[in-house]
């Protein structure tokens, strides 16, 4: 029977930070190379038996902390969320969820929190729609969501509007220049107070 390897990079990194040591200092105390420790902390290498013994002997750590934790719970919760129809065909695979839980548990918790807030907001909107007698509106996007999505997917750029704005700006600039010329001519070049009057005209 193949021996199961222990990948516990996140827990190993947390234990190192508890004693406020750099990777170099931690590796020296455990008598392993710096690259090897880095690989273990990033789950590129399994935690060796020598490191487990070193954690217990040198630092007095409870090595059971390396194999316990909430990773399994994180994976289970993320799997449940991934089944939400909102993800459609883009739902993450189980292997990706496990990798996230093992390598970036903070990101996994943030993902769970984000979906929890989304669900609560959706439920509040559904309750509001029901109170307003729009029972079927929960199945449809609201007008502001449709507008938001439209501008998002066109990268906030609409060619027709952009060209119309340029045309308007060009005409406005020409009109302003014409008005400025007319105002200057009205002032009269021999009027000693023409700068002040011209400014007032403009």
C-alpha positions in Angstrom: 0.0 0.0 0.0 1.4 3.4 -1.0 2.4 5.7 1.8 0.3 8.8 1.9 2.3 12.0 1.5 1.6 15.0 3.7 1.2 18.3 2.0 0.6 21.0 4.6 2.3 24.0 3.3 -0.2 26.5 4.7 0.0 25.0 8.2 3.8 24.9 8.1 3.9 28.5 7.2 1.5 29.4 10.0 3.6 27.5 12.5 6.7 29.4 11.3 5.0 32.7 11.7 3.9 31.9 15.2 7.6 31.9 16.2 8.3 35.0 14.1 11.0 33.5 12.0 12.1 34.0 8.4 12.2 31.1 6.1 16.0 31.1 6.3 16.0 31.1 10.2 13.3 28.5 10.2 15.1 26.2 7.8 18.4 26.5 9.8 16.6 25.5 13.0 15.0 22.5 11.3 18.3 21.7 9.5 16.9 21.7 6.0 17.8 23.8 3.0 16.0 27.1 2.4 14.8 25.9 -1.1 13.4 22.7 0.4 11.5 24.6 3.1 10.1 27.0 0.4 8.9 24.1 -1.7 7.2 22.5 1.3 5.5 25.8 2.3 4.2 26.1 -1.3 3.0 22.4 -1.4 5.5 21.6 -4.1 7.1 19.0 -1.8 5.5 16.9 1.0 6.5 17.6 4.6 9.2 15.2 5.4 9.4 13.0 8.5 12.6 14.8 9.6 10.8 18.2 9.5 7.8 16.8 11.5 10.2 15.5 14.2 12.1 18.8 14.1 8.8 20.7 14.7 8.1 18.6 17.7 11.7 18.5 19.2 13.0 21.9 18.4 9.8 24.0 18.7 7.6 21.8 20.8 4.8 22.0 18.2 1.8 19.7 18.3 2.4 18.1 14.9 -1.2 17.0 14.7 -1.9 20.6 13.7 -0.3 19.8 10.3 -3.1 17.3 9.5 -6.0 18.9 11.2 -7.9 22.0 10.3 -10.8 23.2 8.2 -9.5 22.4 4.7 -12.0 19.5 4.3 -14.8 21.8 5.5 -13.6 24.6 3.1 -13.7 22.1 0.2 -17.1 20.9 1.1 -18.5 24.4 1.5 -17.0 25.5 -1.9 -18.4 22.4 -3.6 -21.9 23.3 -2.4 -21.5 26.9 -3.6 -20.1 25.7 -7.0 -23.4 23.9 -7.6 -25.2 27.2 -7.6 -26.7 27.7 -11.1 -25.1 31.2 -11.2 -21.8 29.5 -12.3 -23.4 27.5 -15.1 -20.7 25.6 -17.0 -17.9 27.6 -15.4 -18.2 25.9 -12.0 -14.7 25.1 -10.7 -13.5 21.5 -10.6 -13.0 19.6 -7.4 -9.2 19.5 -7.9 -9.2 23.3 -8.1 -11.2 23.7 -5.0 -8.9 21.4 -3.1 -5.9 23.3 -4.3 -7.4 26.6 -3.2 -8.3 25.2 0.2 -4.7 23.9 0.7 -2.7 26.7 -0.8 -4.9 29.8 -0.2 -7.4 29.1 2.6 -7.9 32.9 3.1 -9.0 33.2 -0.5 -11.4 30.3 -0.1 -13.0 31.9 3.0 -13.3 35.2 1.1 -15.0 33.3 -1.7 -17.5 31.8 0.7 -18.2 35.1 2.3 -18.7 36.8 -1.0 -21.2 34.1 -2.1 -23.0 34.4 1.3 -23.4 38.1 0.9 -24.6 37.6 -2.7 -27.2 35.0 -1.6 -28.5 37.3 1.3 -28.8 40.2 -1.1 -30.6 38.1 -3.7 -33.0 36.9 -1.0 -33.7 40.5 0.2 -34.4 41.6 -3.4 -36.7 38.6 -3.9 -38.6 39.6 -0.8 -38.9 43.2 -2.0 -40.2 42.0 -5.4 -42.8 39.8 -3.7 -43.9 42.7 -1.5 -44.3 44.9 -4.6 -46.3 42.2 -6.3 -43.6 41.3 -8.8 -43.3 37.7 -8.0 -41.8 36.7 -11.4 -39.2 39.5 -11.4 -36.7 37.5 -9.3 -36.2 35.4 -12.4 -35.2 38.4 -14.5 -32.5 40.9 -14.4 -33.4 44.4 -13.0 -33.1 47.3 -15.4 -30.0 48.7 -13.7 -28.4 45.2 -13.9 -29.0 45.1 -17.6 -27.6 48.5 -18.1 -24.6 47.7 -15.9 -23.9 44.5 -17.8 -24.3 46.2 -21.2 -21.6 48.8 -20.4 -19.4 46.2 -18.8 -19.3 43.9 -21.8 -18.7 46.8 -24.2 -15.9 48.1 -22.0 -17.7 51.4 -21.3 -17.2 52.4 -25.0 -19.9 52.9 -27.6 -18.5 54.0 -30.9 -21.6 55.9 -32.1 -21.7 58.0 -28.9 -18.0 58.6 -29.0 -18.1 59.9 -32.5 -21.2 62.0 -31.7 -19.4 63.5 -28.8 -16.4 64.4 -30.9 -18.6 66.0 -33.5 -20.4 68.0 -30.9 -17.1 69.1 -29.3 -15.8 70.2 -32.7 -18.9 72.3 -33.4 -18.9 73.7 -29.9 -15.3 74.7 -30.2 -16.0 76.4 -33.6 -18.9 78.3 -32.1 -16.9 79.4 -29.1 -14.1 80.7 -31.4 -16.6 82.6 -33.5 -18.1 84.2 -30.5 -14.6 85.2 -29.2 -13.7 86.8 -32.5 -17.0 88.7 -32.5 -16.5 89.9 -29.0 -13.0 91.1 -29.7 -14.1 93.0 -32.7 -17.0 94.6 -30.7 -14.5 95.9 -28.1 -12.6 98.0 -30.6 -8.9 98.1 -30.8 -8.7 101.8 -29.7 -10.6 101.4 -26.5 -8.1 101.5 -23.6 -10.3 99.4 -21.4 -10.7 96.6 -24.0 -9.0 93.8 -22.0 -11.5 94.1 -19.2 -14.5 94.6 -21.5 -13.4 91.6 -23.6 -13.1 89.4 -20.6 -16.6 90.4 -19.5 -18.0 89.6 -23.0 -16.3 86.2 -23.1 
